[in-house]
Amino acid sequence: MRLGVLDVGSNTVHLLVVDAHAGAQPVPMASDKAVLRLMRYLTTEGAITEEGCTAVLESVRNAAEVARRHHVDDLLPFATSALREAVNGPELLARVERETGVALQVLSGEDEARLTFLAVRRWYGWSARDILLFDIGGGSLEIAAGANEVPAVALSLPLGAGRSTIGFLHDDPPLPAQVSALREHAAAVLAEALVAFEGLPAPHHVVGSSKTIRSLAKLAGSTAEGFGSGERMQLSRSQLSDWVPRLARIPAEARPALPGITADRTFQIVAGGIVLHAAMAAFGVTELEVSPWALREGIILRYLDHLE
């Protein structure tokens, strides 16, 4: 069957169309993405402005039309932290359904972590044994760990790249004091989260997923032999230590000239690098592997599992 996964996130509205059936790897057929950066549209009270609501409506309406043109059998639409946490989120969700016909399912942060972990587990297989996962979105950082398809621990922390940029990096390029403040804040939040992972076995694989981490790996990481004819991307903490300060000195408009830094991530890539470095330091991680599968693939896999 042909499935469409519609991801309304803090940074983008992204439609992924795949051909899939139970027991097989989903095959991507089409992709459509609109850059939102919803954090720009939040009022001081935490509501999405009318301009932001209009942007969401137009993006969802366009994505639904793309799905129809690709003859999608079923559309799996979901929303993450931006709509989950907005004061007027329920009203906007009802408006989206009324005006576009798309009923968005709002995922909890823990659901995001569990579904992303499922995708990573399926990609790496059982031989990977214990996995520690980091996934940086626009609004939140998901961390999960375990040896099974359902992680032993799954957390969502308010350390997304977009949220951290809006909250701390007010200048472009950010001032050194702003970078230091975000680094200290991330370290403090992660120190509290570490308690939940006490007593778990040391991971055999540390994995990063999400566009932010893939962008950082393309910029600062390396490749190693992978499965079949593919290559694995890897990213070390020392490489981040080298590159993040350099990125922080470059204006956002100039960053897309660097390898891996796309226009839709340029404003938040510095914050993403700071948060990822802090997470790796907190968990004592020196290097991670980058998974090509993340939340959208987890949504597809769960749907196919239920069908089966």
PyMOL commands that set and color helices and strands:
alter all, ss='L'
color gray80, all
select helices_A, chain A and resi 38-41+50-69+81-85+89-100+109-124+126-128+161-168+176-197+211-220+237-248+252-257+269-282+295-307
alter helices_A, ss='H'
color red, helices_A
select strands_A, chain A and resi 2-8+12-19+27-35+74-79+105-106+131-136+141-146+153-157+205-209+222-225+231-236+287-290
alter strands_A, ss='S'
color yellow, strands_A
deselect
rebuild
show_as cartoon
